[in-house]
Amino acid sequence: MLGDVAIRVGFLIGITLLGWSAGKRLKIDPAGLAVLLVYVISPVVIFVVIQESTAGLAYLGYSAGMWGLSSLSALLAWRFARRFWQDARLNLFSFACGTCNTGYFALPLVMGLLPAEAVGIAVFIILGANLYEYSVGFYLTARAQYSWRTSLKKIATLPMLHATWIGLLVRELDVPINAVVMSGLQGFKGAFSVMGMMVIGLTLARFDRLELDGKFLGLALLWKHVFFPAVSLTLLFTFGAFSVLEKSVITIMLATPMAGNVVVISSLLGVYPQKAALMVVSSTVLTLLTLPLIMGVAL
């Protein structure tokens, strides 16, 4: 398993470095890619993922559980972070501490390490993680720049949320989708993964000198890689009845690094994108150590 994790981390870091190189040479503005990811690519990807899943809508319980755990972690992180910061770092910290890179980090691990039936569970956990990022997470980040009313209005216009309920409705009603159209839409998944990590590199490339906020970075990593998985897995496995397969999928999903969408949304809203990029890169590398440890303890 350690080899699979190392390969995945190396691949993601490689895409980030490619984005950094392109940003330095071509002076690409990451904000434009962030807009495309949030308003075009992500909604299409979530619609396709819902259609491709072989699991039934009864699996929505996994989505609700992931959304709830992520939201709870973010709100607790908000209360914790108020002791240290009163500026936009508070917003970024709380949002990031509720995220998990479930899509293009955890899903390939689930597919490679576990039986095929685990993928259905993973897909609906991914759905919950994405719903958190574009609801509670987006709101917390937006509040650094906007009033609560404006923040809610921005969430209401996010196509990601509408793509989710439309995708579930189309699936439930068994609406046929042309095979050629579906094949074309599947191409958005690759674009989502690559562009999501490239935004991190492009963001870092904008700064000639990176300023390291040691306290912010250290506390964020400690929360994401120790507190969040430890508390979440303890609650789930103490009070919930899960099979060995379910526990394996849930553990992998919760032990992942911070989501690339932390950088995407922070760039879109102008909330410390440099700090967000450093957090996600550091969290991804740290997963080489923490994921095997967490799986060893939890399983």
PyMOL commands that set and color helices and strands:
alter all, ss='L'
color gray80, all
select helices_A, chain A and resi 2-26+30-52+57-81+89-96+102-113+117-142+148-156+159-172+179-205+214-239+244-254+261-269+273-298
alter helices_A, ss='H'
color red, helices_A
deselect
rebuild
show_as cartoon
